[in-house]
Amino acid sequence: MILAAGKGTRLRPLTDKTPKPLVEVAGKPLIDYCFDLLRGPGIRKVIVNKHHLGEQIGAHVRSLDGFDITLSDETEALLETGGGVYKALPLLGNEPFFILNSDVIVRDSGPGSLRQMWERWNRREMDALLLLHPTITAIGYTGRGDFTMDSIGAIERREERSVAPYLFTGVQLLNPALFEGCPEGPFSLNVIYDKAAARGRLFGIRHEGQWLHVGTARALAEASRKVGSS
């Protein structure tokens, strides 16, 4: 599933007429970088949610070759990340599934990250596997990081006022059973991560490559320079 329902308020006025997933970085819509990741391991069935200027997103993704795309319409009410996935669960099925954020760029070097995540997945020990990137090498990011990770990949949230070595890239592999008992309506996927962590079943894997945040006009310009020059 690709999360594409955000409003992109920090990129206004650009996003007043163009939904954030279709904002171009180095001449290419942001959401297309997600589809690049999916092509690597041959993932073809994709759910895309939409809200702000959703008709543009629908038209764009339907024009892409090689994918079986289903749209999850959130036009009437924005459901946040967790609520959006919860609504789409009937389309996603009962097996673990990937979720990708469309407002960042994840570029692999070496083995594809999605394939590595699938090979690392162990349903006996984990319910959530997050792709993490070293905070120090992230592009367009000014935060303190999100997680620490031990030698076997178990992760914990950064303590308040501290700095963590890894940030969450927006790419994850989840067990749909984590959503059992969740209410309908808006909620964050952080609820899901906390549930997995409380059970000792939240894990991470290190991303090798480039990670670019595209949350502001300044970050968008920097990402365009970095991607365009590589």
N, CA, C and O of each residue as an XYZ file, in Angstrom:
920
protein
N       0.845     -1.191      0.000
C       0.000      0.000      0.000
C       0.877      1.237      0.000
O       1.863      1.311      0.733
N       0.513      2.210     -0.827
C       1.191      3.501     -0.853
C       0.259      4.535     -0.223
O      -0.886      4.697     -0.645
N       0.772      5.232      0.797
C      -0.011      6.261      1.476
C       0.126      7.574      0.713
O       1.207      8.162      0.662
N      -0.976      8.029      0.120
C      -0.930      9.216     -0.737
C      -2.072     10.177     -0.431
O      -2.494     10.939     -1.301
N      -2.576     10.143      0.806
C      -3.771     10.929      1.137
C      -3.479     12.221      1.896
O      -4.408     12.926      2.291
N      -2.203     12.542      2.106
C      -1.881     13.743      2.868
C      -2.194     15.028      2.116
O      -2.338     15.025      0.894
N      -2.298     16.129      2.860
C      -2.639     17.427      2.263
C      -1.421     18.199      1.773
O      -1.550     19.076      0.919
N      -0.233     17.885      2.304
C       0.958     18.600      1.872
C       0.936     20.069      2.229
O       1.364     20.907      1.436
N       0.438     20.396      3.422
C       0.243     21.803      3.789
C       1.550     22.594      3.826
O       1.553     23.789      3.530
N       2.650     21.949      4.181
C       3.919     22.682      4.281
C       4.510     23.024      2.912
O       5.476     23.781      2.825
N       3.933     22.468      1.845
C       4.405     22.788      0.500
C       3.468     23.754     -0.233
O       3.618     23.976     -1.435
N       2.506     24.323      0.489
C       1.663     25.340     -0.137
C       2.482     26.566     -0.505
O       3.430     26.889      0.211
N       2.158     27.270     -1.597
C       0.957     27.121     -2.436
C       1.078     26.055     -3.530
O       0.124     25.826     -4.274
N       2.237     25.406     -3.634
C       2.422     24.404     -4.682
C       1.356     23.318     -4.627
O       0.869     22.866     -5.663
N       0.993     22.901     -3.414
C       0.038     21.811     -3.263
C      -1.426     22.267     -3.252
O      -2.328     21.459     -3.032
N      -1.654     23.548     -3.488
C      -3.042     24.001     -3.629
C      -3.666     23.425     -4.895
O      -4.871     23.182     -4.946
N      -2.846     23.209     -5.908
C      -3.344     22.702     -7.186
C      -2.760     21.343     -7.563
O      -3.279     20.665     -8.450
N      -1.695     20.953     -6.900
C      -1.052     19.668     -7.189
C      -0.945     18.870     -5.909
O      -0.361     19.368     -4.946
N      -1.482     17.644     -5.841
C      -1.331     16.850     -4.620
C       0.140     16.526     -4.380
O       0.898     16.319     -5.327
N       0.534     16.485     -3.124
C       1.947     16.303     -2.810
C       2.572     15.088     -3.488
O       3.711     15.187     -3.943
N       1.882     13.940     -3.580
C       2.515     12.787     -4.244
C       2.852     13.023     -5.714
O       3.641     12.278     -6.294
N       2.261     14.055     -6.322
C       2.544     14.344     -7.725
C       3.499     15.523     -7.907
O       3.835     15.879     -9.036
N       3.936     16.127     -6.806
C       4.965     17.160     -6.888
C       6.239     16.517     -7.439
O       6.628     15.431     -7.009
N       6.873     17.181     -8.376
C       8.016     16.573     -9.051
C       9.338     16.866     -8.342
O       9.591     17.974     -7.871
N      10.158     15.838     -8.289
C      11.533     15.939     -7.803
C      12.431     15.459     -8.934
O      12.350     14.306     -9.358
N      13.281     16.347     -9.416
C      14.154     16.032    -10.552
C      13.329     15.547    -11.742
O      13.713     14.600    -12.429
N      12.178     16.211    -11.983
C      11.356     15.913    -13.139
C      10.488     14.681    -13.036
O       9.981     14.194    -14.046
N      10.306     14.165    -11.819
C       9.567     12.913    -11.637
C       8.650     13.040    -10.428
O       9.101     13.491     -9.375
N       7.359     12.653    -10.541
C       6.457     12.748     -9.394
C       6.959     11.928     -8.204
O       7.485     10.827     -8.363
N       6.782     12.494     -7.014
C       7.234     11.815     -5.798
C       6.757     10.367     -5.715
O       7.535      9.478     -5.366
N       5.496     10.127     -6.030
C       4.943      8.782     -5.863
C       5.614      7.771     -6.784
O       5.618      6.575     -6.490
N       6.182      8.237     -7.896
C       6.831      7.309     -8.820
C       8.079      6.686     -8.223
O       8.484      5.599     -8.635
N       8.699      7.361     -7.252
C       9.854      6.763     -6.580
C       9.419      5.553     -5.743
O      10.193      4.614     -5.562
N       8.184      5.575     -5.234
C       7.640      4.398     -4.546
C       7.481      3.240     -5.521
O       7.848      2.107     -5.210
N       6.940      3.521     -6.686
C       6.760      2.461     -7.678
C       8.096      1.900     -8.155
O       8.185      0.724     -8.508
N       9.134      2.734     -8.167
C      10.469      2.227     -8.490
C      10.900      1.161     -7.489
O      11.449      0.127     -7.872
N      10.650      1.416     -6.211
C      10.988      0.427     -5.179
C      10.225     -0.871     -5.390
O      10.783     -1.955     -5.218
N       8.961     -0.769     -5.758
C       8.117     -1.953     -5.928
C       8.529     -2.785     -7.136
O       8.377     -4.007     -7.135
N       9.048     -2.127     -8.160
C       9.455     -2.871     -9.361
C      10.598     -3.828     -9.074
O      10.667     -4.905     -9.665
N      11.493     -3.448     -8.176
C      12.657     -4.280     -7.886
C      12.306     -5.718     -7.556
O      12.771     -6.629     -8.241
N      11.489     -5.955     -6.516
C      11.120     -7.328     -6.156
C       9.922     -7.862     -6.934
O       9.464     -8.974     -6.671
N       9.408     -7.084     -7.890
C       8.302     -7.570     -8.707
C       6.939     -7.484     -8.058
O       6.053     -8.279     -8.373
N       6.751     -6.523     -7.147
C       5.433     -6.335     -6.530
C       4.544     -5.595     -7.521
O       4.898     -4.516     -7.996
N       3.396     -6.177     -7.829
C       2.518     -5.612     -8.852
C       1.158     -5.172     -8.301
O       0.560     -4.232     -8.825
N       0.666     -5.831     -7.261
C      -0.634     -5.469     -6.696
C      -0.437     -4.358     -5.668
O       0.259     -4.549     -4.671
N      -1.044     -3.205     -5.908
C      -0.794     -2.029     -5.087
C      -2.117     -1.335     -4.755
O      -2.958     -1.117     -5.627
N      -2.279     -0.996     -3.478
C      -3.384     -0.158     -3.026
C      -2.845      1.252     -2.813
O      -1.800      1.427     -2.186
N      -3.544      2.251     -3.325
C      -3.144      3.648     -3.142
C      -4.334      4.396     -2.543
O      -5.421      4.400     -3.121
N      -4.128      5.032     -1.379
C      -5.241      5.825     -0.841
C      -5.142      7.264     -1.341
O      -4.067      7.724     -1.726
N      -6.266      7.966     -1.331
C      -6.292      9.322     -1.867
C      -7.272     10.168     -1.072
O      -8.264      9.670     -0.540
N      -6.969     11.472     -1.002
C      -7.850     12.427     -0.320
C      -7.768     13.775     -1.047
O      -8.623     14.087     -1.875
N      -6.748     14.563     -0.739
C      -6.598     15.892     -1.328
C      -6.306     15.790     -2.824
O      -5.325     15.162     -3.225
N      -7.152     16.403     -3.646
C      -6.995     16.364     -5.104
C      -6.833     14.927     -5.596
O      -6.012     14.625     -6.462
N      -7.641     14.065     -5.014
C      -7.502     12.633     -5.255
C      -7.738     12.205     -6.682
O      -7.211     11.179     -7.112
N      -8.528     12.977     -7.441
C      -8.785     12.600     -8.831
C      -7.499     12.664     -9.656
O      -7.326     11.894    -10.601
N      -6.600     13.583     -9.298
C      -5.317     13.661     -9.999
C      -4.451     12.448     -9.686
O      -3.797     11.892    -10.568
N      -4.456     12.046     -8.426
C      -3.671     10.866     -8.038
C      -4.210      9.625     -8.748
O      -3.436      8.827     -9.276
N      -5.530      9.464     -8.761
C      -6.127      8.315     -9.424
C      -5.763      8.255    -10.895
O      -5.403      7.195    -11.406
N      -5.854      9.383    -11.576
C      -5.541      9.414    -13.007
C      -4.072      9.066    -13.252
O      -3.746      8.361    -14.207
N      -3.197      9.560    -12.393
C      -1.772      9.299    -12.590
C      -1.429      7.823    -12.383
O      -0.778      7.214    -13.232
N      -1.857      7.256    -11.278
C      -1.448      5.873    -10.997
C      -2.090      4.894    -11.981
O      -1.513      3.847    -12.277
N      -3.264      5.223    -12.483
C      -3.888      4.345    -13.488
C      -3.109      4.362    -14.802
O      -3.229      3.437    -15.605
N      -2.320      5.400    -15.023
C      -1.558      5.504    -16.269
C      -0.250      4.716    -16.222
O       0.422      4.583    -17.245
N       0.118      4.195    -15.063
C       1.382      3.479    -14.920
C       1.244      2.055    -15.444
O       0.261      1.372    -15.157
N       2.216      1.622    -16.201
C       2.209      0.272    -16.757
C       2.772     -0.741    -15.770
O       3.666     -0.427    -14.984
N       2.242     -1.955    -15.820
C       2.826     -3.060    -15.069
C       2.314     -3.245    -13.661
O       2.848     -4.070    -12.919
N       1.284     -2.496    -13.266
C       0.761     -2.613    -11.910
C      -0.742     -2.852    -11.925
O      -1.468     -2.367    -12.793
N      -1.183     -3.622    -10.923
C      -2.615     -3.833    -10.676
C      -2.980     -2.932     -9.502
O      -2.740     -3.283     -8.347
N      -3.557     -1.776     -9.795
C      -3.747     -0.732     -8.787
C      -5.214     -0.608     -8.396
O      -6.101     -0.553     -9.249
N      -5.447     -0.564     -7.085
C      -6.770     -0.313     -6.535
C      -6.705      0.948     -5.683
O      -5.781      1.113     -4.887
N      -7.667      1.824     -5.845
C      -7.694      3.068     -5.075
C      -8.585      2.916     -3.854
O      -9.674      2.348     -3.932
N      -8.111      3.430     -2.723
C      -8.894      3.488     -1.495
C      -9.254      4.951     -1.264
O      -8.385      5.770     -0.963
N     -10.517      5.269     -1.402
C     -10.971      6.656     -1.433
C     -11.252      7.183     -0.026
O     -12.116      6.667      0.683
N     -10.502      8.225      0.367
C     -10.714      8.893      1.650
C     -11.159     10.337      1.438
O     -10.907     11.201      2.278
N     -11.820     10.591      0.316
C     -12.213     11.955     -0.018
C     -13.114     12.567      1.047
O     -12.986     13.751      1.359
N     -14.019     11.777      1.604
C     -14.986     12.313      2.562
C     -14.358     12.637      3.909
O     -14.801     13.562      4.590
N     -13.335     11.890      4.299
C     -12.708     12.120      5.606
C     -11.281     11.604      5.583
O     -11.040     10.450      5.229
N     -10.332     12.456      5.961
C      -8.937     12.056      6.060
C      -8.757     11.180      7.294
O      -9.142     11.575      8.395
N      -8.183     10.005      7.123
C      -8.150      9.007      8.195
C      -6.788      8.869      8.866
O      -6.619      7.993      9.715
N      -5.819      9.698      8.518
C      -4.450      9.583      9.000
C      -3.851      8.256      8.532
O      -4.506      7.486      7.830
N      -2.625      7.998      8.919
C      -1.923      6.829      8.376
C      -2.554      5.505      8.818
O      -2.807      4.630      7.991
N      -2.806      5.363     10.114
C      -3.367      4.114     10.619
C      -4.786      3.878     10.165
O      -5.142      2.768      9.770
N      -5.602      4.921     10.218
C      -6.986      4.783      9.795
C      -7.106      4.476      8.319
O      -7.997      3.736      7.901
N      -6.201      5.049      7.520
C      -6.216      4.776      6.093
C      -5.899      3.327      5.784
O      -6.535      2.712      4.928
N      -4.903      2.777      6.491
C      -4.564      1.362      6.294
C      -5.695      0.478      6.797
O      -6.048     -0.511      6.154
N      -6.261      0.829      7.937
C      -7.360      0.032      8.500
C      -8.522     -0.060      7.516
O      -9.101     -1.131      7.334
N      -8.862      1.061      6.883
C      -9.957      1.055      5.908
C      -9.641      0.137      4.729
O     -10.537     -0.496      4.171
N      -8.368      0.069      4.353
C      -7.967     -0.708      3.181
C      -7.703     -2.184      3.490
O      -7.401     -2.950      2.575
N      -7.809     -2.600      4.750
C      -7.486     -3.983      5.109
C      -8.224     -5.026      4.269
O      -7.611     -6.023      3.889
N      -9.516     -4.841      3.961
C     -10.185     -5.842      3.122
C      -9.521     -6.003      1.752
O      -9.625     -7.064      1.136
N      -8.848     -4.971      1.276
C      -8.151     -5.042     -0.009
C      -6.757     -5.641      0.128
O      -6.199     -6.158     -0.839
N      -6.201     -5.571      1.328
C      -4.826     -6.004      1.552
C      -4.707     -7.482      1.896
O      -3.663     -8.090      1.661
N      -5.761     -8.063      2.450
C      -5.740     -9.494      2.734
C      -5.163     -9.828      4.101
O      -4.955     -8.947      4.936
N      -4.909    -11.113      4.316
C      -4.521    -11.620      5.635
C      -3.029    -11.876      5.796
O      -2.583    -12.262      6.876
N      -2.260    -11.668      4.747
C      -0.823    -11.898      4.815
C      -0.087    -10.582      5.064
O      -0.640     -9.514      4.799
N       1.155    -10.637      5.570
C       1.921     -9.408      5.781
C       2.016     -8.582      4.492
O       2.100     -9.137      3.396
N       2.003     -7.267      4.633
C       2.034     -6.388      3.467
C       2.962     -5.209      3.729
O       3.183     -4.809      4.872
N       3.498     -4.664      2.641
C       4.342     -3.478      2.709
C       3.472     -2.216      2.703
O       2.401     -2.187      2.096
N       3.951     -1.184      3.383
C       3.365      0.151      3.316
C       4.501      1.128      3.020
O       5.560      1.072      3.646
N       4.271      2.016      2.065
C       5.266      3.010      1.685
C       4.653      4.404      1.782
O       3.534      4.626      1.321
N       5.378      5.333      2.375
C       4.958      6.730      2.392
C       5.343      7.379      1.067
O       6.437      7.147      0.554
N       4.451      8.187      0.516
C       4.729      8.800     -0.779
C       5.368     10.173     -0.671
O       5.589     10.822     -1.693
N       5.675     10.640      0.545
C       6.231     11.991      0.686
C       7.724     11.990      0.990
O       8.279     13.008      1.402
N       8.376     10.835      0.783
C       9.820     10.736      0.939
C      10.371      9.961     -0.256
O       9.616      9.346     -1.009
N      11.687      9.995     -0.421
C      12.325      9.238     -1.493
C      13.312      8.263     -0.869
O      14.209      8.661     -0.126
N      13.140      7.002     -1.173
C      14.033      5.944     -0.705
C      14.715      5.344     -1.925
O      14.058      4.751     -2.780
N      16.025      5.498     -2.003
C      16.792      4.974     -3.144
C      17.813      3.970     -2.622
O      18.638      4.285     -1.764
N      17.740      2.776     -3.149
C      18.602      1.699     -2.673
C      19.958      1.720     -3.360
O      20.093      2.171     -4.498
N      20.964      1.219     -2.638
C      22.249      0.900     -3.238
C      22.538     -0.545     -2.859
O      22.414     -0.914     -1.691
N      22.918     -1.359     -3.819
C      23.108     -2.775     -3.528
C      21.774     -3.504     -3.555
O      20.878     -3.124     -4.309
N      21.631     -4.547     -2.745
C      20.395     -5.342     -2.746
C      19.175     -4.490     -2.423
O      19.256     -3.588     -1.589
N      18.051     -4.762     -3.067
C      16.847     -3.992     -2.859
C      16.337     -4.118     -1.437
O      16.338     -5.210     -0.868
N      15.899     -3.002     -0.856
C      15.478     -3.002      0.542
C      14.225     -3.844      0.765
O      14.125     -4.522      1.787
N      13.272     -3.820     -0.157
C      12.047     -4.593      0.046
C      12.337     -6.095      0.034
O      11.771     -6.849      0.825
N      13.208     -6.515     -0.854
C      13.578     -7.934     -0.885
C      14.292     -8.336      0.404
O      14.040     -9.408      0.954
N      15.182     -7.471      0.880
C      15.877     -7.751      2.139
C      14.897     -7.838      3.303
O      15.039     -8.694      4.176
N      13.914     -6.962      3.314
C      12.923     -6.986      4.391
C      12.113     -8.278      4.361
O      11.855     -8.883      5.401
N      11.718     -8.693      3.168
C      10.936     -9.928      3.053
C      11.753    -11.138      3.498
O      11.221    -12.045      4.139
N      13.034    -11.157      3.163
C      13.908    -12.259      3.576
C      14.145    -12.240      5.083
O      14.316    -13.291      5.701
N      14.156    -11.051      5.670
C      14.374    -10.933      7.118
C      13.103    -11.238      7.904
O      13.183    -11.603      9.077
N      11.938    -11.096      7.286
C      10.668    -11.249      7.992
C      10.564    -12.629      8.652
O      10.820    -13.660      8.030
N      10.180    -12.612      9.933
C       9.991    -13.851     10.686
C       8.735    -13.684     11.526
O       8.754    -13.022     12.564
N       7.657    -14.282     11.075
C       6.368    -14.087     11.733
C       6.359    -14.635     13.155
O       5.529    -14.234     13.972
N       7.280    -15.550     13.454
C       7.328    -16.101     14.815
C       7.823    -15.076     15.829
O       7.498    -15.173     17.013
N       8.602    -14.098     15.382
C       9.193    -13.165     16.336
C       8.790    -11.710     16.130
O       9.039    -10.881     17.005
N       8.178    -11.378     15.001
C       7.891     -9.969     14.748
C       6.497     -9.763     14.180
O       5.932    -10.640     13.526
N       5.956     -8.570     14.448
C       4.692     -8.138     13.859
C       4.884     -6.903     12.986
O       4.023     -6.568     12.172
N       6.006     -6.236     13.161
C       6.290     -5.037     12.367
C       7.785     -4.968     12.108
O       8.594     -5.124     13.022
N       8.140     -4.733     10.855
C       9.537     -4.578     10.458
C       9.649     -3.246      9.721
O       9.047     -3.059      8.664
N      10.425     -2.322     10.289
C      10.561     -0.974      9.741
C      11.916     -0.807      9.070
O      12.933     -1.263      9.593
N      11.930     -0.160      7.924
C      13.189      0.174      7.267
C      13.715      1.458      7.892
O      13.046      2.492      7.862
N      14.914      1.389      8.457
C      15.510      2.530      9.162
C      16.738      3.026      8.416
O      17.488      2.246      7.829
N      16.926      4.333      8.452
C      18.079      4.942      7.790
C      18.908      5.697      8.827
O      18.344      6.299      9.740
N      20.241      5.676      8.702
C      21.073      6.438      9.643
C      20.702      7.925      9.636
O      20.682      8.565      8.586
N      20.415      8.454     10.809
C      19.986      9.843     10.919
C      21.012     10.795     10.336
O      20.655     11.802      9.725
N      22.269     10.484     10.521
C      23.345     11.405     10.162
C      23.473     11.611      8.659
O      23.986     12.643      8.227
N      23.016     10.651      7.847
C      23.173     10.781      6.397
C      21.865     11.119      5.683
O      21.832     11.165      4.453
N      20.796     11.356      6.428
C      19.521     11.696      5.808
C      19.596     13.079      5.169
O      20.258     13.976      5.691
N      18.917     13.245      4.047
C      18.935     14.502      3.301
C      17.611     15.234      3.513
O      16.539     14.650      3.349
N      17.689     16.501      3.874
C      16.500     17.307      4.090
C      15.818     17.044      5.416
O      14.655     17.404      5.601
N      16.542     16.412      6.353
C      15.962     16.025      7.647
C      16.659     16.798      8.755
O      17.886     16.895      8.773
N      15.872     17.352      9.686
C      16.446     18.156     10.770
C      16.058     17.627     12.150
O      16.283     18.303     13.153
N      15.480     16.432     12.211
C      15.031     15.891     13.487
C      16.141     15.188     14.264
O      17.310     15.218     13.878
N      15.743     14.553     15.373
C      16.684     13.891     16.274
C      16.725     12.382     16.080
O      17.332     11.673     16.883
N      16.092     11.886     15.031
C      16.017     10.448     14.838
C      14.818      9.863     15.564
O      14.142     10.553     16.328
N      14.561      8.578     15.317
C      13.360      7.936     15.852
C      13.637      6.731     16.737
O      12.967      6.535     17.751
N      14.634      5.912     16.354
C      14.796      4.614     17.014
C      16.257      4.280     17.291
O      17.175      4.751     16.621
N      16.427      3.441     18.314
C      17.680      2.725     18.514
C      17.440      1.276     18.097
O      16.301      0.807     18.093
N      18.513      0.570     17.747
C      18.367     -0.803     17.273
C      19.490     -1.654     17.844
O      20.653     -1.250     17.828
N      19.137     -2.851     18.355
C      20.165     -3.720     18.926
C      20.724     -4.665     17.865
O      20.384     -4.556     16.687
N      21.583     -5.592     18.286
C      22.316     -6.440     17.346
C      21.430     -7.415     16.587
O      21.833     -7.905     15.532
N      20.228     -7.712     17.093
C      19.336     -8.635     16.382
C      18.224     -7.899     15.644
O      17.365     -8.524     15.024
N      18.243     -6.561     15.713
C      17.273     -5.776     14.976
C      16.062     -5.327     15.768
O      15.196     -4.647     15.218
N      15.969     -5.687     17.053
C      14.869     -5.182     17.879
C      15.073     -3.676     18.072
O      16.192     -3.222     18.307
N      13.988     -2.907     17.972
C      14.119     -1.452     18.040
C      13.266     -0.866     19.150
O      12.247     -1.431     19.549
N      13.716      0.288     19.639
C      12.999      1.036     20.664
C      12.983      2.502     20.277
O      13.883      2.992     19.595
N      11.951      3.191     20.722
C      11.850      4.616     20.421
C      12.933      5.414     21.134
O      13.409      5.039     22.205
N      13.301      6.512     20.516
C      14.254      7.446     21.106
C      13.711      8.008     22.419
O      12.540      8.376     22.513
N      14.566      8.068     23.413
C      14.170      8.686     24.669
C      14.046     10.198     24.481
O      14.734     10.796     23.654
N      13.154     10.799     25.266
C      12.916     12.239     25.165
C      14.206     13.015     25.368
O      14.995     12.696     26.257
N      14.420     14.034     24.544
C      15.570     14.942     24.586
C      16.881     14.270     24.190
O      17.945     14.874     24.327
N      16.824     13.052     23.709
C      18.029     12.375     23.247
C      18.048     12.353     21.721
O      17.087     12.765     21.071
N      19.144     11.871     21.164
C      19.293     11.724     19.718
C      19.411     10.245     19.405
O      20.168      9.527     20.058
N      18.666      9.788     18.410
C      18.687      8.377     18.034
C      19.462      8.192     16.731
O      19.436      9.073     15.871
N      20.144      7.071     16.573
C      20.973      6.870     15.379
C      20.187      6.568     14.112
O      20.732      6.647     13.011
N      18.904      6.222     14.256
C      18.136      5.841     13.068
C      16.815      6.604     12.992
O      16.194      6.904     14.012
N      16.402      6.906     11.773
C      15.070      7.459     11.528
C      14.253      6.440     10.738
O      14.802      5.572     10.059
N      12.939      6.565     10.840
C      12.036      5.702     10.097
C      11.878      6.236      8.684
O      11.553      7.409      8.502
N      12.099      5.406      7.692
C      12.107      5.842      6.297
C      10.716      6.003      5.698
O      10.571      6.620      4.643
N       9.681      5.456      6.353
C       8.356      5.437      5.748
C       8.063      4.149      5.010
O       7.007      4.019      4.391
N       8.994      3.180      5.067
C       8.795      1.864      4.442
C       8.690      0.832      5.551
O       9.526      0.803      6.454
N       7.674     -0.011      5.493
C       7.435     -0.969      6.568
C       6.748     -2.223      6.048
O       6.132     -2.225      4.983
N       6.873     -3.283      6.829
C       6.217     -4.555      6.549
C       5.450     -4.931      7.808
O       6.040     -5.078      8.878
N       4.127     -5.088      7.683
C       3.283     -5.260      8.855
C       2.448     -6.530      8.782
O       2.043     -6.972      7.707
N       2.203     -7.105      9.958
C       1.254     -8.197     10.119
C      -0.136     -7.577     10.297
O      -0.332     -6.792     11.225
N      -1.100     -7.906      9.440
C      -2.422     -7.287      9.570
C      -3.105     -7.570     10.902
O      -4.019     -6.841     11.288
N      -2.677     -8.626     11.618
C      -3.271     -8.926     12.917
C      -3.066     -7.793     13.913
O      -3.801     -7.696     14.896
N      -2.072     -6.930     13.673
C      -1.827     -5.797     14.562
C      -3.014     -4.840     14.615
O      -3.162     -4.089     15.579
N      -3.846     -4.861     13.601
C      -4.961     -3.915     13.523
C      -6.216     -4.437     14.225
O      -7.234     -3.747     14.267
N      -6.148     -5.640     14.768
C      -7.313     -6.171     15.475
C      -7.643     -5.289     16.679
O      -6.766     -4.955     17.475
N      -8.901     -4.924     16.801
C      -9.335     -4.093     17.914
C      -9.196     -2.608     17.687
O      -9.610     -1.815     18.534
N      -8.618     -2.205     16.555
C      -8.497     -0.773     16.272
C      -9.862     -0.200     15.891
O     -10.646     -0.872     15.221
N     -10.149      1.010     16.303
C     -11.447      1.613     15.958
C     -11.436      2.156     14.539
O     -10.372      2.468     14.005
N     -12.597      2.270     13.925
C     -12.693      2.957     12.650
C     -12.474      4.447     12.879
O     -12.744      4.968     13.962
N     -11.991      5.112     11.868
C     -11.746      6.545     11.986
C     -10.262      6.850     12.009
O      -9.438      5.947     11.864
N      -9.909      8.130     12.192
C      -8.511      8.546     12.097
C      -7.665      8.054     13.283
O      -8.077      8.172     14.438
N      -6.495      7.509     12.988
C      -5.469      7.264     14.006
C      -4.132      7.063     13.302
O      -4.078      6.756     12.111
N      -3.065      7.243     14.057
C      -1.716      7.167     13.507
C      -1.191      5.732     13.534
O      -1.566      4.944     14.402
N      -0.330      5.403     12.590
C       0.331      4.103     12.619
C       1.248      3.961     13.835
O       1.677      2.853     14.159
N       1.550      5.065     14.504
C       2.332      4.964     15.739
C       1.631      4.084     16.768
O       2.293      3.443     17.584
N       0.308      4.046     16.739
C      -0.450      3.158     17.621
C      -0.062      1.707     17.359
O       0.075      0.917     18.293
N       0.111      1.366     16.106
C       0.474      0.008     15.704
C       1.900     -0.314     16.132
O       2.165     -1.404     16.640
N       2.818      0.625     15.930
C       4.206      0.390     16.327
C       4.306      0.183     17.838
O       5.032     -0.694     18.306
N       3.573      0.995     18.592
C       3.619      0.878     20.052
C       3.049     -0.463     20.518
O       3.533     -1.053     21.483
N       2.016     -0.933     19.819
C       1.449     -2.236     20.164
C       2.479     -3.350     19.923
O       2.642     -4.241     20.756
N       3.165     -3.292     18.790
C       4.185     -4.293     18.490
C       5.348     -4.204     19.477
O       5.871     -5.226     19.921
N       5.755     -2.968     19.822
C       6.870     -2.787     20.751
C       6.537     -3.333     22.128
O       7.387     -3.936     22.782
N       5.295     -3.126     22.574
C       4.887     -3.618     23.893
C       4.962     -5.139     23.978
O       5.125     -5.699     25.063
N       4.845     -5.792     22.849
C       4.924     -7.255     22.796
C       6.340     -7.748     22.489
O       6.579     -8.952     22.401
N       7.280     -6.805     22.326
C       8.636     -7.182     21.953
C       8.730     -7.670     20.526
O       9.601     -8.476     20.200
N       7.827     -7.185     19.656
C       7.748     -7.690     18.289
C       7.901     -6.570     17.241
O       7.389     -6.673     16.126
N       8.616     -5.500     17.626
C       8.910     -4.403     16.715
C      10.384     -4.472     16.332
O      11.264     -4.375     17.187
N      10.643     -4.643     15.032
C      12.008     -4.826     14.558
C      12.326     -3.840     13.434
O      11.434     -3.247     12.829
N      13.610     -3.685     13.179
C      14.060     -2.795     12.116
C      15.151     -3.440     11.291
O      15.753     -4.436     11.691
N      15.392     -2.855     10.134
C      16.488     -3.266      9.267
C      17.088     -2.004      8.680
O      16.365     -1.074      8.321
N      18.407     -1.969      8.581
C      19.112     -0.759      8.147
C      19.041     -0.596      6.636
O      19.283     -1.538      5.882
N      18.708      0.605      6.214
C      18.672      0.920      4.792
C      20.046      1.337      4.292
O      20.727      2.153      4.914
N      20.438      0.771      3.171
C      21.681      1.151      2.513
C      21.318      1.895      1.234
O      20.703      1.336      0.326
N      21.705      3.145      1.180
C      21.380      3.946      0.012
C      21.114      5.388      0.416
O      21.752      5.916      1.327
N      20.176      6.015     -0.261
C      19.893      7.438     -0.069
C      18.452      7.613      0.414
O      17.528      6.987     -0.106
N      18.282      8.471      1.414
C      16.938      8.788      1.916
C      16.772     10.294      1.928
O      17.590     11.018      2.495
N      15.699     10.760      1.295
C      15.485     12.197      1.165
C      14.102     12.569      1.669
O      13.103     11.969      1.271
N      14.051     13.562      2.547
C      12.787     14.071      3.066
C      12.343     15.246      2.196
O      13.150     16.107      1.846
N      11.049     15.275      1.850
C      10.546     16.313      0.951
C       9.342     16.984      1.603
O       8.243     16.982      1.047
N       9.554     17.553      2.779
C       8.438     18.119      3.526
C       8.228     19.600      3.348
O       7.141     20.108      3.622
N       9.250     20.308      2.892
C       9.162     21.759      2.746
C       9.705     22.161      1.377
O      10.312     21.350      0.677
N       9.483     23.414      1.004
C       9.986     23.906     -0.281
C      11.513     23.829     -0.328
O      12.095     23.504     -1.363
N      12.148     24.129      0.794
C      13.613     24.062      0.835
C      14.090     22.621      0.664
O      15.040     22.363     -0.075
N      13.431     21.681      1.349
C      13.808     20.274      1.225
C      13.537     19.753     -0.178
O      14.291     18.928     -0.693
N      12.460     20.231     -0.798
C      12.141     19.837     -2.171
C      13.248     20.273     -3.124
O      13.670     19.504     -3.988
N      13.715     21.501     -2.964
C      14.786     22.001     -3.826
C      16.072     21.209     -3.623
O      16.775     20.894     -4.583
N      16.377     20.888     -2.356
C      17.584     20.120     -2.073
C      17.486     18.711     -2.648
O      18.453     18.196     -3.209
N      16.314     18.090     -2.507
C      16.129     16.744     -3.049
C      16.270     16.747     -4.562
O      16.863     15.830     -5.131
N      15.740     17.750     -5.211
C      15.860     17.838     -6.673
C      17.313     17.955     -7.100
O      17.727     17.353     -8.091
N      18.089     18.732     -6.350
C      19.520     18.863     -6.682
C      20.246     17.539     -6.486
O      21.036     17.130     -7.337
N      19.978     16.859     -5.352
C      20.678     15.629     -5.031
C      20.343     14.512     -6.028
O      21.230     13.817     -6.524
N      19.047     14.355     -6.308
C      18.621     13.287     -7.209
C      19.074     13.599     -8.642
O      19.522     12.714     -9.370
N      18.952     14.855     -9.024
C      19.320     15.227    -10.382
C      20.796     15.089    -10.679
O      21.192     14.927    -11.834
N      21.621     15.154     -9.630
C      23.075     15.086     -9.846
C      23.631     13.676     -9.685
O      24.822     13.451     -9.895
N      22.766     12.714     -9.309
C      23.261     11.347     -9.048
C      22.872     10.400    -10.174
O      23.202      9.215    -10.125
